């Protein structure tokens, strides 16, 4: 993808940290198959910056970078002690009424880059889920990961029978307007494209402590694709 103006993505900045609204389809760190990555872009502004955590390539939203080594260590300790509060929003297939639904299922990373639930060999993983809005055949869900395993939210939602829309690796289906809008007519000789052409997952907010102990709370607005999907779901529910 074309490199955006980094300053347009900045949600928060002080002398220690930089928090960006990560676009989808951009890797956090260097990817052999794709020269575009967020860390290199950030280092054009802050040469010594370090990524404090990662987001999947298709996931958008809040991501924090440390400007100095002391800030990196400070936030790394908070992640290790599970003191960082992360909230994600996901559009899931099906209707679900979750109220602080707790999933504690161990996750095992496989050789193909995906993960699976494995109670014998997996690493402990915990996530809380709460329904934000239920539509005709989809649900907007708040996801609070307590641990930080790879693909944790995606596999835990699958375990609840609520795979994320567009997440075909974990059982999700494309989010199509024809399945939402009544009396939808597709023009002849055209192929319908999904409303959101990625895993419908957005890192909505991040809360952590600055070096002086003061709270840093950042919220990331939806990008256009996620916002349009939610708008269409609301309109045709």
C-alpha positions in Angstrom: 0.0 0.0 0.0 1.0 3.6 -0.5 2.7 5.1 2.6 0.3 7.5 4.3 1.4 10.7 6.0 2.5 9.4 9.4 1.4 12.6 11.2 -2.2 11.9 10.1 -2.1 8.6 12.0 -0.8 10.0 15.3 -3.4 9.6 18.2 -1.0 10.6 21.0 2.5 11.8 21.4 4.8 13.0 24.2 8.5 12.8 24.9 8.3 9.1 25.7 5.6 7.5 23.5 3.9 7.7 20.1 0.6 6.0 19.6 -0.7 5.5 16.1 -3.9 4.4 14.4 -2.5 1.6 12.4 -4.0 1.1 8.9 -5.0 -2.4 7.8 -2.6 -4.3 5.5 0.5 -2.9 7.0 2.9 -5.1 9.1 4.1 -3.8 12.4 7.6 -5.0 11.8 9.7 -5.7 8.8 8.2 -8.4 6.5 10.4 -10.2 4.0 7.6 -10.2 1.4 6.6 -6.5 1.9 8.9 -3.6 2.4 6.1 -1.5 4.0 6.0 -1.7 7.7 5.0 0.7 10.5 8.2 0.6 12.4 10.3 1.8 9.5 7.8 4.6 8.9 8.0 5.7 12.6 11.8 5.6 12.5 11.7 8.3 9.8 10.4 10.6 12.5 12.0 9.0 15.6 15.2 7.1 14.6 15.4 5.1 17.9 11.7 4.1 18.1 10.8 0.6 19.2 7.4 -1.1 18.7 6.0 -2.0 22.2 3.6 -4.7 20.9 2.2 -5.9 17.6 -1.0 -6.0 15.7 -1.8 -8.5 12.9 -1.3 -7.2 9.5 -5.1 -7.0 8.7 -6.0 -5.5 12.1 -6.3 -1.7 12.4 -6.1 0.5 15.4 -4.1 1.6 18.5 -0.4 0.7 18.5 2.3 2.1 20.8 5.9 2.9 20.1 8.5 4.0 22.6 10.8 6.9 21.7 13.5 6.0 24.2 14.8 2.7 25.7 13.6 3.6 29.2 10.1 4.1 27.9 10.2 0.8 26.1 11.3 -1.1 29.2 8.6 0.6 31.3 5.8 -0.4 28.9 7.3 -3.9 28.4 7.1 -4.5 32.1 3.4 -3.4 32.1 2.6 -5.8 29.3 4.4 -8.6 31.2 2.4 -7.9 34.3 -0.8 -7.6 32.3 -1.3 -4.1 33.5 -2.0 -2.7 30.0 -5.7 -2.5 29.1 -6.5 -3.3 25.5 -10.0 -3.1 24.0 -10.8 -4.3 20.5 -14.0 -4.1 18.5 -14.9 -7.0 16.2 -17.8 -7.7 13.8 -18.7 -11.3 14.2 -20.9 -13.6 12.2 -24.2 -14.5 13.9 -26.3 -13.1 16.7 -24.6 -13.3 20.2 -25.5 -11.9 23.6 -22.2 -11.8 25.5 -22.0 -10.2 29.0 -18.5 -10.3 30.2 -18.2 -13.7 28.6 -14.9 -15.1 29.8 -12.9 -17.5 27.6 -9.9 -19.3 29.1 -8.6 -21.7 26.5 -4.9 -22.4 25.9 -3.5 -21.5 22.5 -0.9 -23.5 20.5 0.9 -21.9 17.6 1.1 -24.1 14.5 3.8 -24.3 11.8 1.5 -22.7 9.2 1.3 -19.4 11.1 -2.2 -20.1 12.5 -3.1 -21.1 16.1 -5.3 -23.8 17.6 -6.9 -24.5 21.0 -4.8 -27.2 22.7 -5.4 -27.9 26.4 -2.3 -30.1 26.7 0.4 -28.1 24.9 -1.1 -24.6 24.5 -0.1 -21.5 26.5 -2.7 -20.0 28.9 -4.9 -17.4 27.2 -7.9 -15.3 28.5 -10.3 -12.9 26.9 -13.5 -11.2 27.9 -16.3 -10.5 25.4 -19.3 -8.1 25.6 -21.9 -7.5 23.0 -22.0 -3.8 21.9 -24.7 -4.1 19.3 -26.7 -7.0 17.7 -27.9 -6.7 14.1 -29.9 -9.0 11.9 -27.2 -11.6 11.5 -24.1 -10.1 12.9 -22.8 -8.7 16.2 -20.5 -5.9 17.1 -18.4 -7.2 20.1 -16.1 -5.6 22.6 -13.0 -7.8 23.2 -10.7 -7.4 26.2 -7.7 -9.7 25.9 -6.1 -10.3 29.3 -3.2 -12.2 27.8 -1.5 -11.4 24.5 -1.2 -14.5 22.5 -1.1 -14.5 18.7 -4.6 -14.6 17.1 -6.1 -14.8 20.6 -9.3 -12.9 20.0 -9.8 -14.6 16.6 -9.5 -18.2 17.9 -11.4 -17.4 21.2 -14.4 -16.0 19.2 -14.3 -19.0 17.0 -14.6 -21.2 20.1 -17.8 -19.3 21.0 -19.3 -20.0 17.6 -18.8 -16.3 16.7 -16.0 -16.1 14.2 -15.0 -12.6 13.0 -16.5 -11.6 9.7 -13.9 -11.9 6.9 -11.7 -14.1 9.0 -11.7 -17.2 6.7 -8.7 -18.7 8.5 -10.9 -19.2 11.6 -14.3 -19.8 10.1 -15.5 -16.3 9.3 -17.5 -15.5 6.2 -17.3 -12.4 3.9 -19.5 -9.6 5.0 -21.8 -9.1 2.0 -24.4 -6.3 1.6 -26.7 -8.8 -0.2 -27.0 -10.7 3.1 -27.8 -7.5 5.0 -29.9 -5.3 2.8 -33.5 -6.4 2.0 -34.3 -6.7 -1.7 -30.7 -6.3 -2.7 -30.1 -6.4 -6.5 -26.7 -7.1 -7.9 -26.1 -5.8 -11.4 -25.7 -8.4 -14.1 -22.1 -9.6 -14.9 -20.7 -8.0 -11.7 -19.2 -9.8 -8.7 -20.2 -8.7 -5.3 -17.3 -7.5 -3.1 -17.4 -7.7 0.7 -18.2 -4.5 2.7 -14.9 -5.0 4.5 -12.1 -6.9 2.7 -10.2 -8.0 5.7 -10.6 -9.5 9.2 -13.2 -7.2 10.8 -11.1 -6.4 13.9 -10.0 -3.0 15.2 -7.8 -2.2 18.2 -10.2 0.5 19.7 -8.3 1.6 22.8 -5.1 1.3 24.8 -4.5 2.3 28.4 -1.1 2.3 30.1 1.0 4.3 32.5 3.6 6.8 31.5 7.0 6.9 33.2 5.8 9.3 35.9 2.8 7.0 36.6 0.2 9.2 34.9 -2.4 7.3 32.8 -2.3 7.4 29.1 -5.6 6.5 27.5 -5.9 6.5 23.7 -8.9 5.7 21.5 -8.7 5.0 17.7 -11.5 6.0 15.4 -12.6 3.4 12.9 -11.1 3.5 9.5 -13.5 4.0 6.6 -14.0 0.3 5.8 -14.9 -0.7 9.3 -17.1 2.4 9.8 -19.0 1.7 6.6 -19.6 -1.9 7.6 -21.0 -0.9 11.0 -23.1 1.8 9.3 -24.6 -0.6 6.8 -25.3 -3.2 9.5 -27.1 -0.5 11.6 -29.0 0.7 8.6 -30.4 -2.6 7.5 -30.8 -4.4 10.8 
